[in-house]
Amino acid sequence: MERQRPPLLEVKANTELKKSLAKAPSRLPLSGSRLKRGPEQMEPALEPAKKRTRGLGPAPKIDTLCPRAPPLSTASQSQGQAAAQRFPRKTGPCPPSTVLKNQRLVPPAPAQKPAASTAPPVVGGKKPGRRPGWDLKGQLCDVNAELKRCREKTQTLDQENQQLRAQLQEAQQQASALGTERSSLEGELARVRAQAEQGQRELGSLSARVRELEERLSTQEGLVHTLQKEQLELQEERRTLTTQLEEQERRLRASEAALSSSQAEVASLRQETTAQAALLAERGDRLHALDMERRRLHNQLQELKGNIRVFCRVRPVLTGEPSPAPGFLVFPAGPGGPADIPTRLSLTRSDDRRGTLTGAPAPPTRHDFSFDRVFPPESRQDEVFEEIAMLVQSALDGYPVCIFAYGQTGSGKTFTMEGGPEGDPQLEGLIPRALRHLFAVAEEMSSQGWAYSFVASYVEIYNETVRDLLATGSRKGQGGECEIRRAGPGSEELTVTNARYVLVSCEKEVRTLLQLAHQNRAVARTAQNERSSRSHSVFQLQIFGEHAARGLKCGAPLNLIDLAGSERLDPSLALGREERDRLRETQAINSSLSTLGLVIMALSNKEPHVPYRNSKLTYLLQSSLGGSAKMLMFVNISPLEENASESLNSLRFASKVNQCVIGTAQANKK
């Protein structure tokens, strides 16, 4: 096999090949030329082309023979040659041909030698003399033989001409392909150069970092050298003192010598203890300063992303559901191409109620939306949590955090917040993953002197009534007794009376609470889902942190809310008893969702009055929706075309929320 050459070398070789072919003059005669070339002259001309084709050198110059009129007689041929000598023709160059690497030209068929004529043979190596005028038959035979040879030569030259023209056309096609390949390779070269420039910039930053570390290393080495020098001096001094003590032992009593030695050792130990304590205190101060800087930079990063962020998630098509038409939901790539994080979504909707003047159906309407992040149907649960893990970390640093799951019934809100069936860790929702993350980070920060405690509660708001989802035994079904009250006089913290607050410290305890809440939550069968959540579920985790050594305290709530279905009322719904219950539920749900939107808009517009009390949901989350809070909303939509209207309403609501901006968040520290 032939060894493959790098693409850049092939481009360079092909470029030089084109330049050499463009400069090479053509040896093809004009179409009207009558210059006669026999087989003996054709074979030497074609022999170099054959040799160059077999090698790996540059492509040969191919002579294309143009058709010539056969000469009728030797006399006319001699006259044409004499005229050509007197008036030489100017032959223009034929277009150069290009041959691809590793492809050999097909050599033309060798010219056939003319058959032996019927002319009288040559006697004694001399040509026969001119036939006498009366020998008409002999002259006719000579003319026929000459005509036959000319025809054979013409046929051979035509075949060679056709072969060479075919080779020329193939070489031109190959030259076009090489040009296309050159363009693609030039694009690749530009991309490689851009990557090289980026690598140079990164190398520069790393070099600066290396120089900084080398300076620090040299400083540390100097300090170590100084300490080693002091150690040697102390050792020398110690040996001197030991010698002196040995001299004094002979003069003093044994008790005095022992006492002096003990006092010296105690003094040395005290110095070492003092030095170690100072070093430990210095390192503790530095570690605390780094932790405070980490919290400041982390909060600054979250503020740059926005204190109100909106993510859109499209659930996959379930088994038994019809597949949507191509182009119904499109996820356009970002400016950097497919490698960019998707942030845009396009929904194409065709409305049969609209039409043109001719009666034909109106063309489909495309609706484009842009969010902070868009998760396609194939997104996994761990990918979704990875995007909000830093936001959950903010709750541990003392910033109130509120995460909503918004959308119509059956769009995947509960799956996003709580997860799928038990036993599959890949399907775990945001609530168990967030608690696991908080427990792990709190364990790491315990080595820095921080101690954290977590108190969980889980309530639902059904028809503007607060119910405790963690109630057990006789307390089940007594949700009407739960009320939202302030924790104390003058306190801004809100609490739910008669609700159960559970101290949790591990993931297993949280999973038990989620199972209990799932059993107690109000659900009903709707047209959109066999088991639809008809209430807002609010999981609250109160986080308390304390650094006893420095007297620092922080506390903030983490709210994970699974909102009820946001579908609109059906005007054609029959008002039976069960339908009236569904109607009241839908009215209460839509009213609370509208209030949530009004509260967010009022906070964004810095209005003096924010209507928190218009809904139990916003009143309960009052401390987590203000300017010191961080909010994230997941808008969940269905991929089915039959839900296009509800999906469009959800996307419009989320787009309005995404345009809101809340002031800088402040940590709750004491």
HELIX and SHEET records of a PDB file:
HELIX    1   1 PRO A    7  LYS A   23  1                                  17    
HELIX    2   2 PRO A   39  ARG A   54  1                                  16    
HELIX    3   3 THR A   74  ARG A   86  1                                  13    
HELIX    4   4 LEU A  136  GLU A  249  1                                 114    
HELIX    5   5 ALA A  254  LYS A  305  1                                  52    
HELIX    6   6 GLN A  381  LEU A  396  1                                  16    
HELIX    7   7 LYS A  413  MET A  417  1                                   5    
HELIX    8   8 PRO A  425  LEU A  427  5                                   3    
HELIX    9   9 LEU A  430  MET A  445  1                                  16    
HELIX   10  10 SER A  446  GLN A  448  5                                   3    
HELIX   11  11 GLY A  473  ARG A  475  5                                   3    
HELIX   12  12 GLY A  479  GLU A  481  5                                   3    
HELIX   13  13 GLU A  507  ASN A  520  1                                  14    
HELIX   14  14 ARG A  577  SER A  604  1                                  28    
HELIX   15  15 TYR A  612  ASN A  614  5                                   3    
HELIX   16  16 LYS A  616  LEU A  620  1                                   5    
HELIX   17  17 GLN A  622  SER A  624  5                                   3    
HELIX   18  18 GLU A  641  ASN A  643  5                                   3    
HELIX   19  19 ALA A  644  ASN A  658  1                                  15    
SHEET    1   A 8 ARG A 373  PHE A 375  0                                        
SHEET    2   A 8 ILE A 308  VAL A 314  1                                        
SHEET    3   A 8 LYS A 630  ILE A 637  1                                        
SHEET    4   A 8 VAL A 401  GLY A 407  1                                        
SHEET    5   A 8 LEU A 552  ASP A 562  1                                        
SHEET    6   A 8 HIS A 536  HIS A 547 -1                                        
SHEET    7   A 8 TRP A 450  TYR A 462 -1                                        
SHEET    8   A 8 THR A 465  ASP A 468 -1                                        
SHEET    1   B 8 ARG A 373  PHE A 375  0                                        
SHEET    2   B 8 ILE A 308  VAL A 314  1                                        
SHEET    3   B 8 LYS A 630  ILE A 637  1                                        
SHEET    4   B 8 VAL A 401  GLY A 407  1                                        
SHEET    5   B 8 LEU A 552  ASP A 562  1                                        
SHEET    6   B 8 HIS A 536  HIS A 547 -1                                        
SHEET    7   B 8 TRP A 450  TYR A 462 -1                                        
SHEET    8   B 8 VAL A 502  VAL A 504 -1                                        
SHEET    1   C 3 LEU A 329  VAL A 330  0                                        
SHEET    2   C 3 ARG A 344  ARG A 349 -1                                        
SHEET    3   C 3 THR A 365  SER A 370 -1                                        
SHEET    1   D 2 ILE A 484  ARG A 486  0                                        
SHEET    2   D 2 LEU A 494  VAL A 496 -1                                        
SHEET    1   E 2 VAL A 523  ALA A 524  0                                        
SHEET    2   E 2 SER A 532  SER A 533 -1                                        
END                                                                             
